[in-house]
Amino acid sequence: MWLYPFFEDELIRETTINCAERGLLLLRVRDEIQMTIAAYQTLYESSVAFGVRKALQAEQGKADMEKRIAELEGQKQELERQVSEEKAKCKAIEKREDEKRQLEEKKHTEEVQHLKQMNQQLKAQLESIIAPNK
């Protein structure tokens, strides 16, 4: 895979003419280098493909996560709305119960006042009944 493969082959041919063993050895080295380069090229291509697959998976995972985040944010907003509704209901119930309590306190106070008045009237009547007899 050199720049000039013709010169490479010519060099091996000339070396083989001078020394057959060296020529065969150079031929073997050239073939090994070509196989090694081919193996590295295959490895590079498969690693690029793997990287692209992983990038696509990550992108898909990102899209899935973004969709999940949007769903969860929607659920969160719905739950916050429900919490607000429940708080409003709770305040309304507290207000209603407070008004009932105040009304009952007022009734109780009026009843106590009424009973005190009746007690005073009865005491006065009792005194008027007892006093003339003395």
C-alpha positions, 0 to 999 in steps of 0.5 A, spaced: 500 500 500 505 504 498 505 510 494 508 507 488 506 499 488 510 498 481 516 500 484 515 496 490 514 489 486 520 491 482 524 492 488 522 485 490 523 482 483 530 485 483 532 482 490 529 475 488 534 475 482 540 477 486 538 473 492 531 468 492 531 467 500 531 475 501 526 476 495 521 471 498 522 474 505 520 481 502 514 478 499 512 475 505 513 481 509 509 485 503 503 480 504 503 481 512 503 488 511 498 488 506 494 483 511 495 487 517 493 494 514 487 490 511 485 488 518 486 495 521 482 498 516 476 493 517 477 494 525 477 501 523 471 501 519 467 496 524 469 501 530 466 507 526 460 503 525 459 501 532 460 508 534 455 510 529 450 505 532 452 507 539 451 515 537 444 513 534 442 509 540 444 515 545 440 520 540 434 515 541 435 514 548 435 522 549 429 523 545 426 517 549 428 521 556 426 528 553 419 524 552 419 521 559 421 528 562 415 532 558 410 526 561 413 527 568 412 534 568 405 534 565 404 529 571 407 534 576 403 540 573 396 536 574 398 533 581 400 541 583 393 543 580 390 537 584 394 540 591 391 547 589 384 544 589 385 540 595 388 546 599 382 551 597 377 545 599 381 545 606 380 552 606 373 553 605 372 547 610 376 551 615 372 557 614 365 554 614 367 550 620 370 556 623 363 560 622 359 554 625 363 555 631 362 562 632 355 561 631 355 556 636 359 560 641 354 566 639 348 561 641 351 559 647 353 566 649 346 568 648 343 562 651 347 563 658 345 570 658 338 568 657 339 563 663 342 568 667 336 573 666 331 568 667 335 566 674 335 573 676 327 574 674 326 567 678 330 570 684 326 577 684 320 573 684 322 568 689 324 574 693 318 578 692 314 572 694 318 571 701 319 578 702 312 580 703 311 574 708 316 577 713 
